[in-house]
Each structure stands twice: as C-alpha cells, then as structure tokens.
Amino acid sequence: MSGSIFGKNFSIATWGESHGKGLGVVVDGCPAGVPLTIEDIQKDLDRRKPGQSPFSSPRKENDQVDILSGVFEGYTTGTPISLVLYNTNQRPYDYTEISKIYRPGHSDYTYNQKYGFRDYRGGGRSSGRETAARVAAGAIAKKILAEFGIQITTYTLSIGDVEINRNNFDREEISRNFLAMPDKEAAARAETLLHQRKEAEDSAGGIVECIVEGMPAGVGEPVFEKLDAALAKAIFSIGAIKGFEIGSGFNAPKNPGSVNNDNYRYDEEGNLVKLTNHAGGIVGGISDGFPIIFRAAFKPTPSIHASQKTVDKEGNNVEIQIDGRHDPIIVPRGVIVVEAMTAITLVDYLFQRVLSRIDLIKKAYK
C-alpha cells in the first residue's frame, strides 16, 4: 500500500491497523536539539483517545506512546523518531459478521475493489484509529512551531445545525466541555442534539475551525505547492473529512471584489496591517503574516445501529445493523487530528522556506 507517507522536508510515515498489535509513526526530518519528552506527546494523545465522554467510542485504549528512537536525554537527535502505540483492547470478533458485507459510508467496497482483499477488523488502515499516529507526530511538529512562536487553536465550530455564537467565544471553554466548543451555551444545545441522535440509533457530523497565529509571511510555494493547497490535502487525508474552506471560503463568491479584497495599511509604528482577512492568511499560495483561518467539515459517523440497506460480496441485497463500539460523533476527537495535520504541514513548509532564498541559506550556515 502506497500513500502512507506525508511531507517532504519534515515527513511522517504511519503504520498499523485498528485491531492489530499496534500502530505508530516514523517522523523524519526533525532537527536535533528540540526538547521532547513522552509527556509532550501523551497530552495530545489524551485529547484524542476514546472512552472519555458519552459521545465517544467506549473502547478503552490508554494510547500510551513509547519513543523507540530519535530522542536522547530529552532532546531530538536529528535521526528518525519512531513512536509506537500498542493496542490493548482489540475485539476483532465484533466485526466477524460484517466480513462479507459492505458497510454504508465506509471504504469496505472501495478497498475490496482496489486490493481484492480487506482487513475487516474495524476497517484496518481506513479506521479512524490510524489518526492516533498522526496526533503523536503532530505533537512533535507543535514543539518545533513553538520555537517560532507559532500557535494553533482548533475547536468545534458546529455540530449538526448547532453552531457557536462568536460573541460567546471563550478559548478556555474548549477544554472544559466534551465537545471542544468555545461556547458553553452552544455546547449544551449540541449535547441535547447528540442524545437525540443516540436514542434514534443515529449519528451527527460537524465543522472544526482552525486558527494559526504567528505564522510569518513568505511561507508557501506558487502554482502546485501552494500552502493552502497543502493544508487542504493534509486535512482531506483525514478519513471523515468531506469539505475544506479557507478564509471566507464558500461565502467569498457572494461578495463583490471591493468587499472580498483585504485592504492594506501601515499603522503608526510602520507595521503592515490588513483591514479584513477574507483570504484567511494565505494569498497566492503564500502566507501573508496574518492569522491562517480554515474550516473542515466532518461527515456523520457511518457506523450506526439503525438498519441500513447494503449488499454483500456474493451479490445479495441485505440489511445491516452495525454493533460494536463506535462514536456517535467524530468531531470532538477530530479536533486534535486537524491540529496535528496542520502542524505537520506548517513545519514542512517552514523548512522549505529556508531553501527559497540564498540569503536565508547563508544565514543558516553563518
């Protein structure tokens, strides 16, 4: 299987299956001298792990990470960093009955058409559990970004038709509720919605918003390697994502150019400012030094207990009710996954930035 490696200057290669012995990631391109401990990685994994709320899978995995290489005495060595998370609560027998049935909303059919074979234990590589390895790698990327003063804030913007009121935005509230929403009132309404969906044996989707602050201007490549295109690719690589927009996104066509254009001014200190940020911090595929803002749409969890129509490998029309341990909503646990893929992409492109000008290369060797 190709396609398990992401990035060029700072790259990750994930491996493992949902109900195999474990999963992990190899991070290549991390410079030496970055302070890194297991705790740095574990705190992000704890934001993603299941079984922490009424709205996540009851599967109990501690997701304890182990660093196998690339770190010595609390600092990265500049060599590949290998991380492993062992699965301790596999229940592959939960999936025996669906081994020959194509679940609606899952990649069962497409995997079978591509490979002629599939790991039906929770979807194997297509399982959302694969994202734990990305989160582990993302924690390393965030440590590098911290060296540049770059901060990423990611949260749930909406669940179903319940959206936060930006006037109630409270950054601290993101970590206080199960749904990672920065609006306490919206979180309460969303919980009511999710309880209704659970009672109906159904699920919900939602939108995650990400804000990157402190990103310097000049990062990104023109034409085929635009920074916004790279972020879109990174976010779309997350299995449940069905939409991506940056800045004004799909609202941009509703405005005339005179409104959509971000006007520039110099302030009293001579600093460049923008009066608006419809571009979302990226113009011409290159960062402009202002906050990068984008949104990612998660589909409803496809594994639901309600009866669904499908087919099996023998060509029969059948109906299916999916048992097992599944999230009624993916979004809250997906917040840290979006954050991780964003961090990995930004580090990759920050490193590429050094190669774009001879004066920057000279600085690196002085």
Summary of the structure (lengths in Angstrom):
residues: 366
radius of gyration: 21.5
end to end distance: 42.5
largest distance: 72.9
contacts: 1175
relative contact order: 0.17
helix: 35%
strand: 23%
